[in-house]
């Protein structure tokens, strides 16, 4: 898997509804800068596609029930462990703030609602090209209403320490804690501590609220 760039993106699609797969392909390929290299309709099929095809982005439904294998969080966790650098776009019909927070905590790059894919999927792919995260408006609204993120930050990001601001900027650019540590020559523990410290000062409770804060303040 190579990093997304200005060239044509190779995309793997996964959804257990064939008609929805067709719709996803149409939306992704209409601009001419993305190519769907494989499709999967089950967790097993997705695993085989990821082994067989080089890709730059995975776009997957959250839940693809097969027998008893319908745990979307477990599926995403396994994909992230097996393919730590692969950008993942998750789409879902569900509308649960707690679930959204759990999905974002797994390190996905974009989280979208199936109800608004025509407009938001191209925007999510553009964000991934720019090494940024993307959260659909409906997802942000659900998190806001659930109280997972508030606008009453204790301080503004300008008031963070220079090192904390640096970590936030790199997180906003799509870097993981490990990648940031290697880039700025600090230990993962130090970077993690600076991330937690910044979130605490900003009044952010979790990664979902951090992603929203970064987007709303123009840091992504």
Short mmCIF file of the C-alpha atoms (twelve columns), coordinates in Angstrom:
data_MODEL
# 
_entry.id   MODEL 
# 
loop_
_atom_site.group_PDB 
_atom_site.id 
_atom_site.type_symbol 
_atom_site.label_atom_id 
_atom_site.label_alt_id 
_atom_site.label_comp_id 
_atom_site.label_asym_id 
_atom_site.label_seq_id 
_atom_site.Cartn_x 
_atom_site.Cartn_y 
_atom_site.Cartn_z 
_atom_site.pdbx_PDB_model_num 
ATOM 1   C CA . UNK A 1   0.000   0.000   0.000   1 
ATOM 2   C CA . UNK A 2   1.448   3.339   -1.006  1 
ATOM 3   C CA . UNK A 3   0.594   6.759   0.342   1 
ATOM 4   C CA . UNK A 4   -2.322  8.629   -1.294  1 
ATOM 5   C CA . UNK A 5   -1.068  11.273  -3.717  1 
ATOM 6   C CA . UNK A 6   -2.189  13.202  -6.775  1 
ATOM 7   C CA . UNK A 7   -2.275  10.050  -8.877  1 
ATOM 8   C CA . UNK A 8   -5.273  7.758   -9.291  1 
ATOM 9   C CA . UNK A 9   -6.235  6.186   -5.968  1 
ATOM 10  C CA . UNK A 10  -6.658  2.421   -5.845  1 
ATOM 11  C CA . UNK A 11  -9.676  1.655   -3.678  1 
ATOM 12  C CA . UNK A 12  -11.123 -1.529  -2.209  1 
ATOM 13  C CA . UNK A 13  -14.874 -1.437  -1.484  1 
ATOM 14  C CA . UNK A 14  -16.665 -3.623  1.043   1 
ATOM 15  C CA . UNK A 15  -20.410 -3.839  1.632   1 
ATOM 16  C CA . UNK A 16  -22.813 -6.770  1.859   1 
ATOM 17  C CA . UNK A 17  -25.412 -5.050  -0.362  1 
ATOM 18  C CA . UNK A 18  -24.495 -5.420  -4.081  1 
ATOM 19  C CA . UNK A 19  -26.594 -2.443  -5.185  1 
ATOM 20  C CA . UNK A 20  -24.895 -0.223  -2.620  1 
ATOM 21  C CA . UNK A 21  -21.504 -1.381  -3.905  1 
ATOM 22  C CA . UNK A 22  -22.511 -0.188  -7.366  1 
ATOM 23  C CA . UNK A 23  -23.486 3.201   -5.955  1 
ATOM 24  C CA . UNK A 24  -20.200 3.527   -4.086  1 
ATOM 25  C CA . UNK A 25  -18.231 2.705   -7.210  1 
ATOM 26  C CA . UNK A 26  -20.132 5.317   -9.256  1 
ATOM 27  C CA . UNK A 27  -19.532 8.047   -6.656  1 
ATOM 28  C CA . UNK A 28  -15.833 7.205   -6.301  1 
ATOM 29  C CA . UNK A 29  -14.985 6.840   -9.969  1 
ATOM 30  C CA . UNK A 30  -17.029 9.723   -11.386 1 
ATOM 31  C CA . UNK A 31  -14.162 12.179  -11.003 1 
ATOM 32  C CA . UNK A 32  -11.678 9.985   -12.862 1 
ATOM 33  C CA . UNK A 33  -9.064  10.175  -10.109 1 
ATOM 34  C CA . UNK A 34  -10.001 6.950   -8.295  1 
ATOM 35  C CA . UNK A 35  -10.206 3.322   -9.398  1 
ATOM 36  C CA . UNK A 36  -11.978 0.526   -7.553  1 
ATOM 37  C CA . UNK A 37  -9.568  -2.418  -7.763  1 
ATOM 38  C CA . UNK A 38  -11.632 -4.919  -5.760  1 
ATOM 39  C CA . UNK A 39  -14.998 -5.373  -4.085  1 
ATOM 40  C CA . UNK A 40  -16.010 -7.560  -1.159  1 
ATOM 41  C CA . UNK A 41  -19.382 -8.507  0.301   1 
ATOM 42  C CA . UNK A 42  -18.248 -10.138 3.532   1 
ATOM 43  C CA . UNK A 43  -15.480 -9.943  6.160   1 
ATOM 44  C CA . UNK A 44  -13.875 -13.043 4.644   1 
ATOM 45  C CA . UNK A 45  -14.001 -11.557 1.156   1 
ATOM 46  C CA . UNK A 46  -12.570 -8.286  2.423   1 
ATOM 47  C CA . UNK A 47  -9.676  -10.068 4.079   1 
ATOM 48  C CA . UNK A 48  -8.905  -11.899 0.822   1 
ATOM 49  C CA . UNK A 49  -9.127  -8.674  -1.196  1 
ATOM 50  C CA . UNK A 50  -6.704  -6.908  1.122   1 
ATOM 51  C CA . UNK A 51  -4.264  -9.797  0.729   1 
ATOM 52  C CA . UNK A 52  -4.615  -9.970  -3.049  1 
ATOM 53  C CA . UNK A 53  -4.780  -6.335  -4.196  1 
ATOM 54  C CA . UNK A 54  -2.549  -3.356  -3.546  1 
ATOM 55  C CA . UNK A 55  -4.683  -0.389  -2.578  1 
ATOM 56  C CA . UNK A 56  -4.427  3.150   -1.252  1 
ATOM 57  C CA . UNK A 57  -7.792  3.407   0.551   1 
ATOM 58  C CA . UNK A 58  -10.368 1.020   1.992   1 
ATOM 59  C CA . UNK A 59  -14.026 2.105   1.955   1 
ATOM 60  C CA . UNK A 60  -16.057 -0.302  4.066   1 
ATOM 61  C CA . UNK A 61  -19.479 -0.710  5.591   1 
ATOM 62  C CA . UNK A 62  -19.361 -0.932  9.371   1 
ATOM 63  C CA . UNK A 63  -21.323 -4.181  9.645   1 
ATOM 64  C CA . UNK A 64  -21.356 -7.031  7.122   1 
ATOM 65  C CA . UNK A 65  -23.169 -9.912  8.840   1 
ATOM 66  C CA . UNK A 66  -21.936 -13.372 7.900   1 
ATOM 67  C CA . UNK A 67  -23.106 -16.191 10.160  1 
ATOM 68  C CA . UNK A 68  -22.130 -14.908 13.599  1 
ATOM 69  C CA . UNK A 69  -19.378 -12.574 12.361  1 
ATOM 70  C CA . UNK A 70  -21.182 -9.259  12.611  1 
ATOM 71  C CA . UNK A 71  -18.947 -7.379  15.034  1 
ATOM 72  C CA . UNK A 72  -17.898 -4.300  13.092  1 
ATOM 73  C CA . UNK A 73  -15.520 -3.062  15.790  1 
ATOM 74  C CA . UNK A 74  -13.680 -6.358  15.837  1 
ATOM 75  C CA . UNK A 75  -13.426 -6.331  12.042  1 
ATOM 76  C CA . UNK A 76  -12.034 -2.792  11.993  1 
ATOM 77  C CA . UNK A 77  -9.626  -3.573  14.806  1 
ATOM 78  C CA . UNK A 78  -8.235  -6.549  12.898  1 
ATOM 79  C CA . UNK A 79  -7.852  -4.523  9.699   1 
ATOM 80  C CA . UNK A 80  -6.050  -1.762  11.564  1 
ATOM 81  C CA . UNK A 81  -3.663  -4.257  13.186  1 
ATOM 82  C CA . UNK A 82  -2.941  -6.039  9.908   1 
ATOM 83  C CA . UNK A 83  -2.714  -2.857  7.815   1 
ATOM 84  C CA . UNK A 84  -1.624  -0.074  10.194  1 
ATOM 85  C CA . UNK A 85  -0.886  2.482   7.458   1 
ATOM 86  C CA . UNK A 86  -3.983  1.893   5.301   1 
ATOM 87  C CA . UNK A 87  -6.438  4.820   5.241   1 
ATOM 88  C CA . UNK A 88  -9.893  3.504   6.206   1 
ATOM 89  C CA . UNK A 89  -13.228 5.148   5.373   1 
ATOM 90  C CA . UNK A 90  -16.151 3.696   7.336   1 
ATOM 91  C CA . UNK A 91  -19.754 4.145   6.192   1 
ATOM 92  C CA . UNK A 92  -22.772 3.191   8.271   1 
ATOM 93  C CA . UNK A 93  -26.535 3.548   8.540   1 
ATOM 94  C CA . UNK A 94  -26.296 3.528   12.336  1 
ATOM 95  C CA . UNK A 95  -26.611 6.706   14.383  1 
ATOM 96  C CA . UNK A 96  -25.117 6.097   17.806  1 
ATOM 97  C CA . UNK A 97  -22.652 8.523   19.381  1 
ATOM 98  C CA . UNK A 98  -21.049 5.881   21.588  1 
ATOM 99  C CA . UNK A 99  -20.475 3.649   18.579  1 
ATOM 100 C CA . UNK A 100 -19.074 6.573   16.595  1 
ATOM 101 C CA . UNK A 101 -16.580 7.269   19.382  1 
ATOM 102 C CA . UNK A 102 -15.526 3.615   19.456  1 
ATOM 103 C CA . UNK A 103 -15.037 3.557   15.676  1 
ATOM 104 C CA . UNK A 104 -12.938 6.726   15.699  1 
ATOM 105 C CA . UNK A 105 -10.851 5.380   18.585  1 
ATOM 106 C CA . UNK A 106 -9.725  2.541   16.302  1 
ATOM 107 C CA . UNK A 107 -7.900  5.057   14.121  1 
ATOM 108 C CA . UNK A 108 -10.138 5.206   11.059  1 
ATOM 109 C CA . UNK A 109 -9.527  8.160   8.758   1 
ATOM 110 C CA . UNK A 110 -13.117 9.037   7.864   1 
ATOM 111 C CA . UNK A 111 -16.564 8.215   9.246   1 
ATOM 112 C CA . UNK A 112 -19.638 8.802   7.076   1 
ATOM 113 C CA . UNK A 113 -23.368 8.206   7.063   1 
ATOM 114 C CA . UNK A 114 -24.787 6.241   4.146   1 
ATOM 115 C CA . UNK A 115 -27.562 8.815   3.954   1 
ATOM 116 C CA . UNK A 116 -25.236 11.549  2.673   1 
ATOM 117 C CA . UNK A 117 -22.526 9.686   0.772   1 
ATOM 118 C CA . UNK A 118 -23.009 11.394  -2.594  1 
ATOM 119 C CA . UNK A 119 -21.825 14.687  -1.171  1 
ATOM 120 C CA . UNK A 120 -19.511 13.583  1.604   1 
ATOM 121 C CA . UNK A 121 -17.624 10.610  0.162   1 
ATOM 122 C CA . UNK A 122 -15.733 12.737  -2.412  1 
ATOM 123 C CA . UNK A 123 -14.888 15.222  0.357   1 
ATOM 124 C CA . UNK A 124 -13.629 12.388  2.559   1 
ATOM 125 C CA . UNK A 125 -11.424 11.037  -0.233  1 
ATOM 126 C CA . UNK A 126 -10.019 14.520  -0.823  1 
ATOM 127 C CA . UNK A 127 -9.198  14.794  2.887   1 
ATOM 128 C CA . UNK A 128 -7.369  11.478  2.765   1 
ATOM 129 C CA . UNK A 129 -5.350  12.671  -0.232  1 
ATOM 130 C CA . UNK A 130 -4.272  15.565  1.989   1 
ATOM 131 C CA . UNK A 131 -3.470  13.225  4.915   1 
ATOM 132 C CA . UNK A 132 -6.395  14.617  6.915   1 
ATOM 133 C CA . UNK A 133 -9.314  13.075  8.785   1 
ATOM 134 C CA . UNK A 134 -12.948 13.573  7.833   1 
ATOM 135 C CA . UNK A 135 -16.067 13.276  9.994   1 
ATOM 136 C CA . UNK A 136 -19.509 13.626  8.429   1 
ATOM 137 C CA . UNK A 137 -21.710 16.463  9.655   1 
ATOM 138 C CA . UNK A 138 -24.340 14.002  10.893  1 
ATOM 139 C CA . UNK A 139 -21.723 12.150  12.921  1 
ATOM 140 C CA . UNK A 140 -20.442 15.378  14.459  1 
ATOM 141 C CA . UNK A 141 -24.008 16.387  15.307  1 
ATOM 142 C CA . UNK A 142 -24.661 13.072  17.046  1 
ATOM 143 C CA . UNK A 143 -21.490 13.457  19.095  1 
ATOM 144 C CA . UNK A 144 -22.387 17.042  19.977  1 
ATOM 145 C CA . UNK A 145 -25.881 16.080  21.106  1 
ATOM 146 C CA . UNK A 146 -24.484 13.243  23.216  1 
ATOM 147 C CA . UNK A 147 -22.133 15.618  24.975  1 
ATOM 148 C CA . UNK A 148 -18.975 13.943  23.677  1 
ATOM 149 C CA . UNK A 149 -17.724 17.324  22.564  1 
ATOM 150 C CA . UNK A 150 -18.523 20.787  23.813  1 
ATOM 151 C CA . UNK A 151 -17.648 24.264  22.634  1 
ATOM 152 C CA . UNK A 152 -16.579 25.375  26.109  1 
ATOM 153 C CA . UNK A 153 -12.890 24.592  25.747  1 
ATOM 154 C CA . UNK A 154 -10.881 25.657  28.782  1 
ATOM 155 C CA . UNK A 155 -8.229  27.327  26.609  1 
ATOM 156 C CA . UNK A 156 -7.725  27.947  22.909  1 
ATOM 157 C CA . UNK A 157 -5.176  25.926  20.970  1 
ATOM 158 C CA . UNK A 158 -2.976  29.034  20.730  1 
ATOM 159 C CA . UNK A 159 -2.490  28.833  24.498  1 
ATOM 160 C CA . UNK A 160 -1.048  25.327  24.415  1 
ATOM 161 C CA . UNK A 161 2.683   24.811  24.736  1 
ATOM 162 C CA . UNK A 162 4.653   24.844  21.452  1 
ATOM 163 C CA . UNK A 163 5.268   21.100  21.755  1 
ATOM 164 C CA . UNK A 164 1.582   20.382  22.386  1 
ATOM 165 C CA . UNK A 165 0.622   22.506  19.372  1 
ATOM 166 C CA . UNK A 166 3.154   20.642  17.251  1 
ATOM 167 C CA . UNK A 167 1.662   17.278  18.261  1 
ATOM 168 C CA . UNK A 168 -1.873  18.497  17.480  1 
ATOM 169 C CA . UNK A 169 -0.822  19.795  14.052  1 
ATOM 170 C CA . UNK A 170 0.717   16.439  13.190  1 
ATOM 171 C CA . UNK A 171 -2.329  14.553  14.492  1 
ATOM 172 C CA . UNK A 172 -4.474  16.815  12.305  1 
ATOM 173 C CA . UNK A 173 -2.262  15.883  9.345   1 
ATOM 174 C CA . UNK A 174 -3.171  12.233  9.846   1 
ATOM 175 C CA . UNK A 175 -0.058  11.077  11.686  1 
ATOM 176 C CA . UNK A 176 -0.274  8.379   14.358  1 
ATOM 177 C CA . UNK A 177 1.413   8.806   17.746  1 
ATOM 178 C CA . UNK A 178 4.152   6.422   16.625  1 
ATOM 179 C CA . UNK A 179 4.734   8.317   13.377  1 
ATOM 180 C CA . UNK A 180 4.867   11.629  15.233  1 
ATOM 181 C CA . UNK A 181 7.397   10.248  17.713  1 
ATOM 182 C CA . UNK A 182 9.668   9.121   14.878  1 
ATOM 183 C CA . UNK A 183 9.285   12.394  12.959  1 
ATOM 184 C CA . UNK A 184 10.079  14.758  15.842  1 
ATOM 185 C CA . UNK A 185 12.473  12.443  17.665  1 
ATOM 186 C CA . UNK A 186 10.497  11.997  20.871  1 
ATOM 187 C CA . UNK A 187 9.381   8.814   22.572  1 
ATOM 188 C CA . UNK A 188 5.852   7.506   21.944  1 
ATOM 189 C CA . UNK A 189 5.193   7.932   25.665  1 
ATOM 190 C CA . UNK A 190 6.180   11.618  25.519  1 
ATOM 191 C CA . UNK A 191 4.040   12.292  22.441  1 
ATOM 192 C CA . UNK A 192 1.099   10.479  24.005  1 
ATOM 193 C CA . UNK A 193 1.493   12.499  27.208  1 
ATOM 194 C CA . UNK A 194 1.578   15.765  25.237  1 
ATOM 195 C CA . UNK A 195 -1.531  14.721  23.304  1 
ATOM 196 C CA . UNK A 196 -3.419  13.903  26.522  1 
ATOM 197 C CA . UNK A 197 -2.248  17.144  28.134  1 
ATOM 198 C CA . UNK A 198 -3.465  19.194  25.173  1 
ATOM 199 C CA . UNK A 199 -6.834  17.439  25.187  1 
ATOM 200 C CA . UNK A 200 -7.243  18.020  28.907  1 
ATOM 201 C CA . UNK A 201 -6.474  21.745  28.558  1 
ATOM 202 C CA . UNK A 202 -8.937  21.996  25.647  1 
ATOM 203 C CA . UNK A 203 -11.659 20.162  27.566  1 
ATOM 204 C CA . UNK A 204 -11.759 17.249  25.107  1 
ATOM 205 C CA . UNK A 205 -12.742 13.872  26.506  1 
ATOM 206 C CA . UNK A 206 -11.775 11.464  23.707  1 
ATOM 207 C CA . UNK A 207 -10.334 11.059  20.207  1 
ATOM 208 C CA . UNK A 208 -13.728 11.694  18.607  1 
ATOM 209 C CA . UNK A 209 -13.970 15.098  20.274  1 
ATOM 210 C CA . UNK A 210 -10.351 15.824  19.312  1 
ATOM 211 C CA . UNK A 211 -11.034 15.132  15.620  1 
ATOM 212 C CA . UNK A 212 -14.048 17.441  15.685  1 
ATOM 213 C CA . UNK A 213 -12.078 20.181  17.439  1 
ATOM 214 C CA . UNK A 214 -9.289  19.966  14.864  1 
ATOM 215 C CA . UNK A 215 -11.794 20.230  12.014  1 
ATOM 216 C CA . UNK A 216 -13.814 23.084  13.506  1 
ATOM 217 C CA . UNK A 217 -10.722 25.161  14.227  1 
ATOM 218 C CA . UNK A 218 -9.192  24.734  10.796  1 
ATOM 219 C CA . UNK A 219 -6.358  22.507  11.950  1 
ATOM 220 C CA . UNK A 220 -7.113  19.650  9.551   1 
# 
